[in-house]
Amino acid sequence: MEPPKDQDSKKIWDRAAWKDAGFFLTYLRPHYRVFIPALFALALTGGLTILFIKELTALVGKGIGGATGVEWMAELNDKAWFLVAIVSIQAFIAFWRILLFAKASERALSALRLDTFSRIIRFPMATLNERRVGELASRLANDVEAMRETLVGTIPMLIRHTVMLVLCLVLILQMSVKLSLFMIATIPVVIVLIAIFGARIRKLTRRAQDNLAASQVVVDESLQSIISVKAFRNEAYELSRYNKNLGEYLTTVIKAAVPRASFIAFIIFAFSVAMILVTWFAMRMLNNGDIGNEELTQFAGLTGMIAASFLQFPELIAQLQRSLGATERVREILKDDIEPEDDFEENAVRFKGEIEMRKVNFAYPTRPDATVLHDFDLKAEAGQRIALVGPSGSGKSTSVALLFRFYDPTSGEILIDGEPIREMSLTTLRQNLALVPQEVLLFGGSIKENIAYGKPDASEEEIFEAAKQANAHSFIEGLTDGYDTLVGDRGTQLSGGQRQRIAIARAILADPAILILDEATSSLDAESERLVQDALDKLMENRTSIIIAHRLSTIRRCDQILVLSGGAILERGTHEELLASAGGLYGSLAKLQLE
């Protein structure tokens, strides 16, 4: 968001700031039973601080004024015990104040983190493809952490100093209206400076958060592709990318420090000069008999508290501006115009497995002029095996993505069991589908957890049975920790064949009506391929299966084979029918692979 260039844009900017401030209250509101007592405790500790200063300075003022004797000593002792009682009560209340604020703010932030992650994880694929993983992760980590610092530290301190400031102003007005008005005349200067510097600081801190997110992208991408990084000896290149983004972040942060430092320096100078002027004016009043020693001492102590509070405001406001910059980014993720996918629902209806794709055309949202599928037609009866064959980029994986409704067709219609999938809930649709991909990326937990991902509430017996059907039980049992073996980041501790069989076990456990196999055996050695293919044959029994394959040997027994090129279906038929077609693409591929 750019800074305001005219009066109308300034109003928009101010409204955005209020929205960001109100955003905090939205998440604090459910915890009002904890937060409101914390506010009262905060106000009470601020009031006790003022009472302590008032009584202490009154005591000092009376001593300076020449009080002596037994009665004075008795009063001194009583006042000392009274002051000890004040600080004891203040410390007790401060403990509960800090604890209650921590409870309210941390609960609110946990809800915010959950809402943000829930929103991200439910974004449609088109939205996720427009954003980089590291950037989204940074919003969840760095930006929400900046908001945590504000809720836990900055806002309580702002409230405390505001309470102290108001109480001090009330008390000094009661002591001397003339001297109070002279001192208060300096306050508008601070308010004007906050308005001037605040917008500039906020703009720069938002840009800094963007730069920090960009550097997080480099970290995430490098670590996710660490094998490629090391294989190409590109550590230095990744370091240079990270250094470049960090440099931009550092430049922006330092730019943001300039107005903040100028703000704070000017406030220090202005208040120091103001204190000199107030002191000069007070000494003249004392000399003229307009104020006594005791009142002047109290006035000096309370004025010192006012100055201390005001000197805290610039840094607190700067911290709040940094947090509001982060809040804008989190609000962007949570805003209504990014439509998430529908919510999870229980008891999805079981499909028979009939699939029909009618005259489907599709282009990716990021490349609307490049049509990926042209008049794509597919019909599969329940329990049939349909193979998709063709060169890379011919649209095989895209057609599967449309079946899962990761995207919607540009035109045409997709039906399952005669019902358009656009009219189905995503839960019903996707719980009837299961995917076994070419490159299996497991989650960084145990083998048992990865298999159970297909059915999170599965019993151990169900998990073991699924592993047996997937020809995975034997190798799992041979591992030191068996099913509790940790697979490492993305399953790197296991071989390709082992990961494939775990993925198949996961699909068996999910028990889908429709199975999608995307080049599931293309990167395996002969022995692994035999074991995986045997497991796949068991998995495909009594299910409608869509098989994407380059190896024609794996699809000979399919009920129908579709040959794609350039997003269009060139040929369709059984293996024998396509071989019998002279000059066809399938025949050419078969001649290269099977002879």
Beta strands, then each sheet from edge to edge (+ up, - down):
strand 1: 355-363
strand 2: 371-380
strand 3: 385-389
strand 4: 411-416
strand 5: 419-420
strand 6: 433-436
strand 7: 514-518
strand 8: 544-548
strand 9: 560-565
strand 10: 568-573
sheet 1: 2+ 1- 4+ 5-
sheet 2: 6+ 7+ 8+ 3+ 9+ 10-
end
